[in-house]
Amino acid sequence: TGRWTAEEHERFLQGLREHNKQWKLIADLIRTRTVVQVRTHAQKHFQKMAR
């Protein structure tokens, strides 16, 4: 809940590299976030990257 920690974000990036956009697998890797939270985080992440 709330802000993502640096560690969670690192795991997110690692999951993205390893599993592409398979949110369930990424959520399993992070462990502290749900699939919905991972997907929402990804949307925001990609929006930032697109700027």
C-alpha positions in Angstrom: 0.0 0.0 0.0 1.1 3.6 -0.6 4.4 4.5 -2.2 6.5 1.8 -3.7 9.9 1.3 -2.0 13.1 1.3 -4.1 13.3 -2.4 -3.5 9.8 -3.1 -4.8 10.5 -1.0 -7.8 13.8 -2.8 -8.5 11.9 -6.1 -8.3 9.3 -4.7 -10.6 11.9 -3.7 -13.2 13.5 -7.2 -12.8 10.2 -8.8 -13.3 9.5 -6.7 -16.4 12.8 -7.8 -17.9 12.2 -11.5 -17.1 8.5 -11.8 -17.6 7.6 -8.9 -19.9 4.1 -7.8 -19.1 3.0 -11.0 -17.2 1.7 -9.1 -14.2 0.9 -12.2 -12.1 4.5 -13.4 -12.4 5.9 -10.0 -11.5 3.5 -9.7 -8.6 4.7 -13.1 -7.4 8.3 -11.8 -7.6 7.6 -8.6 -5.7 5.5 -10.5 -3.1 4.3 -7.3 -1.4 2.0 -6.1 -4.2 -1.1 -7.4 -5.9 -1.5 -8.0 -9.6 -3.7 -4.9 -9.8 -1.1 -2.8 -8.0 1.6 -4.0 -10.3 -0.4 -3.3 -13.4 -1.2 0.3 -12.2 2.4 0.8 -11.3 3.4 -0.3 -14.8 1.0 2.1 -16.4 2.5 5.0 -14.5 6.0 3.7 -15.2 5.4 3.6 -18.9 3.8 7.0 -18.9 6.9 8.4 -17.2 9.2 6.6 -19.7 7.2 8.1 -22.6 7.8 11.7 -21.5 
